[in-house]
């Protein structure tokens, strides 16, 4: 398994989310960046736990879903953002790092 560069995937996710939330980026930026930083760190944690044999692929997928739900809840608190915009932003963030993360983990996590 290769190393997951959290800063690299964080930056890619931020750019993707910014593209989706262009009209609300000023309000959403601090919240989105915080949630994406947490998401990037948790993806790295999944990789570390896999190396230690402490997490299965199924557990990792459930853990990622929990992290996505957390980000969704936070972003939905921003006035003017609806569920479709928030889902689109989260999906865009994960889509841009899907190949990198799945290859690094050797799992189809995303």
N, C-alpha and C positions, 0 to 999 in steps of 0.2 A: 504494500500500500504506500502510495506517495503522500508527502506532506501536504496538508491543506493550508494555503496561505490566506488567513482570515482577512488581511487588509486588502488583498487583491479581489476576493469575492465580495467583500463589503463595498468596495468602490464600484464594481460592476453592478451590484444590486441597487445602489443609490442612483446611479445614472438611469437604470431601467425604470425605477419608481418615479424619478423626477420626470421622465418622459411621459408617463401615464398621468401623473398628477400635476401637470404643468400649470393649470389654472388655480390650483390650491397649494402649490409648492411652498410658498412663503409661510403659510400657516402649518403645513404638514411637515416641513423639513426637520425641525428638532425631534419630533415624535418618530418620524419615519427613520431618520438616521439612528436614533437610539435602538429602535426595534430591529433594524437591519444589523446593527453591531451585535446585538444579543443573538440574533439568528446565525450570523457568521460564526460567532464563538461556539454556539451549540452544535453547529455542523462539525466544527473541529473537534469538539468533545466527543461526538459520536465516533469519529475516526479514532480517537485515543482509546475509547472504550472498546472498540472493535479489536484493536491491537492487543488489548489486555484480555480479550475473551470475555468481557463483562456485558456485552450487549449483542443481541441477535438482530438480524435484518428486520424482522417483524417489530421488535421493540424499538428499533431506530426509526422506523416509519411512523409508529405511534407517537414517539417523542417529537418528531418533526411536525406532525399534525398539531400537537399541543402548542408548539412554538408558533405555528402559523395562526392558530386561534388567538393566541395572545396578541400577536401583531394586528390581527383583524380587529379585535376589541379596542385596542388603543387607537388605531386609525379611524375607527367609526365614531370616536368622540369628537373628531374635528368637524366643526360645522360646515356643511356644504358637501361633505363626502358621503356618498351612498355606498351601499353594499357592492354594487357593480364596479364602481371605481376602485374601491378597496381591494376587492378580489382580483381585479385586473392588475393592480399594482403589485400585489403579493405574487401573483402568477408570473408577471414580467420579471420580478426580482429572481425568482427561482429558475425561470427558463434560461436566463443568461448565464447561470452558473451550473446548470444541470449536467452538462457534459464533463466539466472539470471535477465536480463533486463526485458524480457517479463513477468516473474513471479512478479517481483517487481512492475512493472507498472500496471499489470492486463490487459494489452493490448498486442496485437500481433504486436508490433512495428517493430521488426526485423524479 
